[in-house]
Amino acid sequence: MRSLAKILPTTILVILALPLWGESSITAKMELYNSIGRLKADNWYSTGIGIASIIINQKDNKNVKSQIKLSAVMPDPTGTDPVYFDISRAYVKFRFPKIRAVIGKAPFSWGEGLVFNAGDVIFGGSALNTNLMQSEFLDTATWLTTLYYPLGDFSFLESIAIAPDIMSDSIEITMGGGRMVTKLGKTKLESGYIYDGPEDAHKPYITLQGNLYLDWHLSATGALPTGNALSDSFADSLVITAGIYSLARIGYDGTLNYRLEAMVKPYEKWNAYSAGTESEVYGIYLCPELSYSFNSGMALMLRGFVSPVDLSAVAIPGFSWNVFQGFNLIGFAAFYIGDPDDTYAWEPETGAGGFSLLAGVSVTY
Amino acid sequence: MKQKNFILITMLIFIAAALFAITAEEIVNKMELNLVYDTAIVEGRMVLNDRFGARTSTYISYTEGEEKSLLEFTNIEDAGQKILRLEDEIYLYYPDAEETIRLQGAALRQAVMGSDFSYEDMTGDKGILDSYSVTLDGEESIDGNSCYILTLTAKTRDVPYQKEIMWVDKELFIYRQVHKLAKSGKLLKEMKVMDLIKVDGLNIPSRLTMVDKLKRNSSTEFYMDSIKLGIVLPADIFSIGELW
């Protein structure tokens, strides 16, 4: 109830003020699912999951774009309340002839990669925890201020400052940095840097994206702690991600998409062993995806994570179907394949595993 | 003598007709020229009909010649999503994630919003004659309009339809009707121009329907609700800076 108490007054004010806003559009979105699953023998669960959002967008202004997004997540992911309320987005974007800025709680995306993206130096640490049982993976936003300087049709500089989640008397836990995006011939080059205040580390990264029969991307990053020996920490934090993507038209009505992404941590473990109760990080993980799209609005997909070192995997078949205007049927299943002490286990010692099924709808109006 | 002169004149007329007869390639080139504008701003809709009802996507697009276009979806479900075409690249912008995806190569063959058109079609790089060989197979009247009948046969496998039959208006050089066929000759889809509008002396299809002949009650309708030609567009509208 604490989260509700925080947000309720703001929500009420926003709703009461709605009739006064002539230059805005209001959209409602809901994703509602039922889920059942088996963690291990005789250990089944069922739950309902829902995310509801009201989005208010400013419109008809070419130089200012604003958005407020109020969300309710059921059940509360923190487990303290039946419902978790949140202001998911509250930002203003504005531009002058040679500069553009964003301030507020806004989404942003650096680097390349659907799941594995070493260029995402701010949110990228949780790639292995990405929930693949959803239609969109990236929905991260944080309080930030960015400045964007165009250098040409394909190039720009961007600087960013990210305030800490809670007010602190230490400015050092602020994050800040910048990136440059340009093209070298037909290849996109992106390089950037973030000072990670909470970790007291400098994080440079580089990303390349191009096409050689297949679309490909390659990124690398590592953390350089301030004042400490360079070699150990940089080696521990070095991450390289890569991906290839292509598609083929099948008949007159279908498209087959295939994608493979890899995350390599060269200085992590490359031999599988019994980890006991500790989770171990291996040197390589893969994220393959195969999907078939019909022009009628239906798509079938098979995606997952593979841990080549301990030969375990989670396979996630799914479908989405845009049946009516703004209405989609969605369904996913997850099958964990591996021994109890593997990264992905049919009968895990701890954490997620086994089998689960999720089905529901998403609607926008 | 008079008979010889008559035969000679008749032969000369036939020879002249053969020399000056329009070719299939010339018809296609004239037709494609009619579809390219210096600058244009178009507001339109795409309505997908099937047995479950209708789904509508609305958009506004800005184009400059064949190489540059910016399309922004305005319907609620896709509002703010943009497609920027620059030469042989496509940039897809998703505002919810503040993410821009760059497409090249095979990814350009992906269908746009479930339509019959691919991103590659939007590049303007490939004209009809790049993908098809064309023959002129006579004339026929479509809805009271006299048309050339063109048969298009695919040169490669990288096209969704191996064969197309196109009826091109003899006066206006726009297509009135197109049959899209499989290699076996089976009719897969039928496209027809339902309405034209005249803008700045150009005749532009303002309403098209595409019927899927293999599915019951399945069709797509394209509407141009508003079109402005020759507009001066902002200098940096076709840049990734516009994806915000």
Interface residues (C-beta under 8 A of the other chain):
Chain A: S25 T27 N57 K65 K93 R95 R100 A106 P107 F108 S109 E136 L138 D139 Y148 P150 G152 D153 F154 F156 K186 K188 Q209 G210 N211 Y213 L214 D215 Y245 S246 L247 A248 R249 G251 Y252 D253 T255 N257 S293 N295 S296 G297 N322 V323 F324 Q325 G326 T364 Y365
Chain B: L48 D50 F52 G53 A54 R55 T56 I76 E77 A79 G80 L86 D96 A97 E98 E99 T100 R102 L103 Q104 G105 A106 A107 R109 Q110 A111 G114 S115 D116 S118 D158 P160 Y161 K180 A182 L188 K189 D212 K215 S218 D236 F238 S239 I240 G241 W244
